Amino acid sequence: MTVADQVFGYYMPTVNLMGPGSVKEVGEQAKGLGATKALIVTDAGLNKMGVADQVKEIIEGAGLQAVIFDGAQPNPTDLNVEAGLKVLQKENCDLIVSLGGGSAHDCAKGIGIVAGNGGNIRDYEGINKSTKPMTPLIAINTTAGTASEMTRFCIITNTETHVKMAIVDWRCTATVSINDPVLMIKKPAALTAATGMDALTHAVEAYMSTIATPVTDSAALMAIKLIAENLRTAVANGENFEARNNMAYAQFLGGMAFNNASLGYVHAMAHQLGGFYDLPHGVCNAILLPHVERFNLISNPKRLADIAVAMGENIEGLSVRDAADKALDAIVKLSEDIGIPKGLTELGVKEEDLSIMADNAMKDACSFTNPRKATKEDVINIFKNAL
């Protein structure tokens, strides 16, 4: 069967609010969903900063009740989901509002899936394993990176196996997503860099995916262009509103692309690094991205040449093969400019763990749409090249 013969779906939230001040709409959106009490799922940092209280006040101002659960860890676990579910049930909440980056959104999705379907979040690893709607979710994003606020992906660490479970399910898509760049202004440079490279990885992997379509391609290429033009500025000066706003759009476009075209070995491998070592997802993606795409190059050099152009590289007079190299060079250069570590060794990754991580990466749902099929030895070698 050729790509032209296949049927493709397109998934995203029903309502997506963007722009400065859009967070102020959360109360009315909650009321419109018929909710009476919201569970705000966030992390301890945002709660301590008072951001969760601000959202709580907006919701209560619309005549609803709200409680805060701040137990979402940077790499949310099945135990975080269980703890949040207990609060949801104890407080009789009929709505979830996630506040933060990918960790808060994924934890919230996990809570919602189990609340609606029962069992344990581990039961839903894989594709479309749920059978009932989850608790309605409004996702308020505070970082320009994961796009988890608008995707059907939910990544939860299994604390027994130390594997990041990829849950891909259209039922865990938020009902409403909110991207307010004002909430992103105070993010530190290192977090801005990591989440920005996560967004770039989403767009690149979606563009290289075996199930990319003209619809996902358009979103992916625009995301790449905006990131190449704005990420350095956002890292250098976090209060540059234009750069922050453009990065908010870029990460959302990247989400539109990979939510429907899926991903590849970068994410499949990064999930193992996160599960084994509890490392920051965006940094792992950034380090792996040029190495995986160098492996993928022979599968479709023309697509990498397109990525080079989107990143602002001049490919005039170059062969497609040489233009593809320009894309890899541009990715490395961007990572270096914004302070991403050069290799996985700096993060404490050990060569003796590569074999089991390679096994797990090849089983990860994200690996299925990588444009070049790899053996276990290939994946190990990519890890080694990234050390």
N, C-alpha and C positions, 0 to 999 in steps of 0.2 A: 504493500500500500504506500503510495506517495503522500507527501504532505498535503497536496491539493485534494486528496481523497478523504482526508480526516475531518472530523467535526471538532471544533474548538469551542470552549466555553470562555466567558469573560466575567470575572467576579470582582466586586468592590462594594463598599457600604452603600446603603440607599441614600444617605445624606452625608455630604462632606462640606464642612465649613472651613474657610481659610481666610487669613488676613488678620491684621491687628485688631484686638478686641473681640475676636470670635469666641474666646472662652466664656465671655459673658452670656452667651446663648445657651449654656449647658442646662440652666434651670428650666427654661422654656421647652427645650428639647426633651428633657426628662418628663415634664408635665405632659407633653404631647404624646409620649409613649404610654401614658396612663399609669405611671409609677407613683408609689406613695413613699417608699423609703429606699435610698441608694446606699450601696456599699462602695466607698471610694477606695480603690486598690492602688497603693503607691509604695514608695520606698521610704526608709527612715530619714534619708537626707531631705527629700522634698517636704516631708512632714515637719521636720525640725525647722526648716526654712520658713514655714508658715504657708506654703503654697497650697497644701491640702486644705488647710483651714479656709483659705480664700475661696476655693472651689465649693467647700461645704457651705459657706455663707451664701454663695450665689444660688445653690440648690435650695437651701432653706428659704431664701428670699422669694422663691417661686412657689412657696407653700408646701414643700416636701420635707421629709426628714432625711438625715444622712449620718452615717458613721464611717470612721476611717480605719482601714486596715493597712498598716505600713510594713508588712512582712515580706514584700517582694525583694528578694536578693538580686544582685547584679546578674547572676545566672540562675533564674528561678528554678526551684526544685519541686518534686512531687510533695515534699513535706510542707513547702510554702502553700501549695494549692490546698492541701488538707487543712492547714491552719486557717486560711481564708474562708474555706467552705464552712467551717464551724462557726465563724463569725456571721457569715451570711445567713445561716440557718437559725442561729440563736437570736439574731436581730430581726428576723422575718423580712429581709430585704427582697424586693422584687425587681431591682435594677442594679447593675454594676456600672460604675464609672471608673475607668482606669486613668491614672494620671502619671505620666513619666515617659520613659523611653520604652524600648522593646521588652525590658524585664517586667515592668508593671503591666504592660498590655498582655504579654504572654501568660503571666500569672493570673490575670483577670479572666482570660479566655479559658484557662484550665479550670478555674473555679466555676465558671458558667457552664462549661461542658458537663462536668460531673454533677452540678446542681440539677441540670436538665435531664441527664441520662442515667445517673447513678454509677455505682462501681468506683473504680480508682482511675486516676488520669492515665495510668500506665495501660489501661485497656484500650486507649484511643490512639496509640502510636500507629502511624501509617496514614492511609488516605481514606477519608470519608467513613470513619468507623462509628460515628455517632448516628443515632436514628431519630432523635428528638431535638427540638430547638433548645438552645442554651438560654440561660437568663439573658434578657436584653442588655446590650453593652453600648455605652457611650465612651469612646476612647479619646482622651485629651493628650495630645503629643507635646513633649517638651524638648525633644532632640531632633536634629535633622539627619536621620540615619536609617533606622530599622524599617520604617514604614509599617510596623506591626499594627499601628492604629487602623490600617485600612486593608490588611491582608487576611487571607484564610490560613496563614501559617501560625503555629503555636509551638514554641521550642521549650521543652521542660526537661531538666536533668533528672534522671533516674538515680536516686541516691544509693541504690544497691549495686548497680552495674557501672556507675559513673559515666553513663552514656547520655548524651543529649538526645532526647526523643523528638523526632520530627512528626508533629501532628498536622496534617494538611486536610482541612475539612471546611467545606463552604459554610457549614453551620456555625463555625466559630468566627465568622466575619462580624465585625462590629456593625450595629445598626446605624450609628452616627460616628463620624470621625471629626475631630477638631484640631486644626493646625494653626495656632496663634504664635507668630514669630516673636511677640513680646515675651513669651515664656522662655524663649531660647537665648535671649540677650545675655544673661549672666552665666551661661555655661562656660566652664574652663576651657582653655585652648586645647589641652590634651583630649578631652572628651569630644570637643568639636572636630578635631582631626580624626579620631577613631570612628565616630559615627558618620562623618562625611565619607570616609573610605568604605565604610559598610554600604552606604548608598551607591557609591561608584561600583562596587562589586555587584550589587543587585542589578544595576543597569547593564554592565558588561556581560555578566552571566546570562541574563535574559536575552540579550542580543545574540549571544553565541548559542543559545539553547536549540535543541533539535525540534522544539515545538513553537519557536518564535513565529509570529504572524506580522503582517504589515501594521496592525493595530499596536501590538506590543513594541515593535521596532520603533515606531514614531515616538512613543513615550521614553524608551530606553535611550535613544540618541539625544533627545532634548535634555534628559537628565544628565547624561555625560557632559554635554556642552555646558550646562549651568554649573555643574560641579567644577569643571576645569576652570571656569571663569570666576568662581566665587569662593571656593573652599579656602584658598590661601588667605584671602582677605578676611574671611570669617575667623580663621585661626589667629591671624595677626592682630585683629581688632574686633573682638566679640561684640562691640557696641555699634558696629557698622550695620545699620538696619537694612540697607539694600542687600548686602551680602547675606544676612540672616534670612531675609524674606525669600531671596532666590534659592537659598539652600533648602528652605522649607518646601518650596515647589519642586526642587530637584529630587528630594528624597521621596516625595509623594509620587512623582512620575516614575521613579525607579520602582516603587512599590506596585504601581499599576502594571509595569512591565513584568516583574518577576512573579507577581501574584497569579499571572495567567500564562506566562511562558516558562515558569519555574526557574531553576538555578543549575548548578553543576558541582564539580568536584571541589571548588573553593569552599563552598558552604558545607559540603559533606565532610571535608577534612577539618574545617574550622570547628564544627560541632564537636569533634572528638577532642580537640585541644581544650575547648571550653569544659567538656565533661571530665576530662582527666585532670586538668590543672587549674580549673576555675579561672581561666584567662579571659580578658576582655575580647568579646566577639569581633568588634570592628578592627582591632589591631591584628588579630589572627587573620582575618580576611585580607587586610592590606598587605601583610607579608606574603601570604600564599598567592595572591592574585597574579602577579607577573609570572610566577613559576608554573601555575596551572595553565595560564593562557599560552605560555611558550610550548607546553606539551600539546595544547589544543591547536596550535598554529596551522599544522598541515591539514587539519580538517576543513578549515575555511579561512584562508588568508585574506580573502576579499572583505570579510566581515571585520577583521582586525584593522584592515586599512580604513574602513569606514569609521571605526572607533578613533583612529589616529586623527582623522579630519575633525571629528566632533570635539576632540581635545585640543584643537587649534594647531595641529602640526601641518607643516607644508610638505605635501607628498608629490608635488609637481615634478615630473621627469623620473619618478621612481617606479620600479617594478612593483607589482602587487605584493610580492614577497618582502621586498625592502620596506614598503609602506607599512606592512604588518609589524615589522620590527620597531617602527616609529611609535606605534601604540604601546608596545611593551616598555620602551624607553620613557615615554611620557608618564606612564603609570608609576614607574620607579622614581622618576624625578619629582612627581607630585608628593609621593610618600616621604621622600627625603626632605623636601622643602618644609613639610609640616611636622617633622619630628617623629615620624613612625620608626620604631626600632628596625634595624636592618635585617635581623634574622630571629628565628625561633629560639636559638640558644640563649639570647639575651633574656628570654622569658622563662628560662629554666626547663625547656623541653629536652627530654633525654632520648638518645637514639634507641635504647633498649625498649622503649614503649611504642616505637613506630610500627612494628608488625601488627600488634593488636589494634592500634588505631586505624591502620590501613584496612584490616578486616572489617571493622565497624563502619568505616567511611564508605566502603563498597556496598553496604547494606542500607545506607542512609537514602531516604527518598529523593534527596536533592541530586544524587549521583545519576539518576536514571535519564536525565535529559542533557547530560554533558555531551558535547559534540564528538568527542573521541573516546572510545571505550578503552578502559585501562585494565591491566592485570594488577594483582596485588603488588607485584614487584614495581610496576610503574608508579603506583601511589606511594610506596615506600621511598622511591627515588625522588619523587617530587618533594616529599617531606624532608629528605636529606638535603636537597638543593636549597631548601628554605631555611635550613639550620643556620 
